[in-house]
């Protein structure tokens, strides 16, 4: 498998970057889904503080986003 792109197909480096970004995007989606549905409520206006687990999951979500960027 060639490392560089050819006129016939993409190279292995382009395929690796494509799938790694796709997996990171899926991981970012899963973390925010987990935070929304499986951690405690986090309503700042009502005085309900965020749980430590919710804050950690959101930080992980932001890390995935910055890595994708």
C-alpha positions, -999 to +999 in steps of 0.1 A: +000+000+000+015+033-011+020+061+014+011+089-010-020+094-031-022+082-067-045+089-095-064+057-088-067+057-050-059+075-018-027+066+000-025+050+034-016+082+052-048+099+039-069+069+049-053+068+083-061+105+089-097+101+076-105+072+099-087+086+129-107+119+126-139+099+122-132+079+153-123+110+173-156+126+161-175+095+173-157+096+206-166+133+211-202+126+203-203+096+227-188+116+256-213+144+253-241+119+250-228+102+281-227+135+300-262+145+290-279+112+298-259+094+325-245+121+348-264+142+373-282+174+362-262+205+358-283+236+359-264+267+367-293+291+368-312+269+393-283+265+416-277+228+408-239+223+406-223+200+381-210+167+394-172+160+392-178+132+367-198+156+345-170+181+345-144+154+336-165+141+308-170+176+294-132+182+296-126+149+277-152+161+250-133+194+246-100+175+243-114+154+215-126+185+198-093+203+200-075+172+187-099+171+157-093+208+151 
